[in-house]
Amino acid sequence: MISDKNLARIAGFCYLVVIVTGLFSEVFVRQALRVPNNALATAHHIQTNEMLYRWGFAADLINFVIGIPTILIIYHFFKKSNKLILQIALAMVIIQTAIIAVNLLNQITPLLLLSNDTYLTPFQPSQLATLALLSLNIQAQGYGIGLVFFGFYCMIIGFIIFKTHAIPKIIGVLYAIAGLCYLINSFTMFLSKGFANPMFMYLAIPIFVGELSLCLWLLIKGIDSSKC
């Protein structure tokens, strides 16, 4: 049998992998290669960095698979005293994962469009580049939709942590703030003209702090199951 402390450390390690793979695919792949409103430049970046783009796609898949143990271990620790609200949180994160996983089809579509296969010869390069950028824009919106559900998950888990003494209350507050920032980030994008999101850089900091604080606490300190 795995002890509670080691179980929590497994959750923390998995969460760390989720954070690292998420940052890699979002910052070092999608944002690095995508040129807003410039389809030809974006297509050129994807074609010249095809393997990096493929690794970004693989990192997202790893992100979703590795994230499952973290979610279920947190559910395992707190389900005795907060089962109903945790089931709501679990439903939220399952919906989020399903949306973003299916949405990865939009992320891999540019590789298919820019593959130079013979069936694409009737299209001009500029047309294929435009369709590739459109797929990435759709992917960004789908990602934002998924993060709405994850934002609610973070707020619920933050509330549960705050109510118990198994993890310091400040971590619960930081995690709930991260969830709120996810919601603000997505709705700002949805409601802005051209889906611009000028607040992203400001919201990214509390999101990173909130998620990393819970991750490191699980990894280093674990969870006192007697206080859950």
Sequence and secondary structure as in RCSB ss.txt:
>XXXX:A:sequence
MISDKNLARIAGFCYLVVIVTGLFSEVFVRQALRVPNNALATAHHIQTNEMLYRWGFAADLINFVIGIPTILIIY
HFFKKSNKLILQIALAMVIIQTAIIAVNLLNQITPLLLLSNDTYLTPFQPSQLATLALLSLNIQAQGYGIGLVFF
GFYCMIIGFIIFKTHAIPKIIGVLYAIAGLCYLINSFTMFLSKGFANPMFMYLAIPIFVGELSLCLWLLIKGIDS
SKC
>XXXX:A:secstr
   HHHHHHHHHHHHHHHHHHHHIIIIIIIHHH  TT HHHHHHHHHHTHHHHHHHHHHHHHHHHHHHHHHHHHH
HHHHHHHHHHHHHHHHHHHHHHHHHHHHHHHHHHHHHHTS  GGGTTS HHHHHHHHHHHHHHHHHHHHHHHHHH
HHHHHHHHHHHHHSSSS HHHHHHHHHHHHHHHHHHHHHHHSGGG  TTHHHHHHHHHHHHHHHHHHHHHT   G
GG 
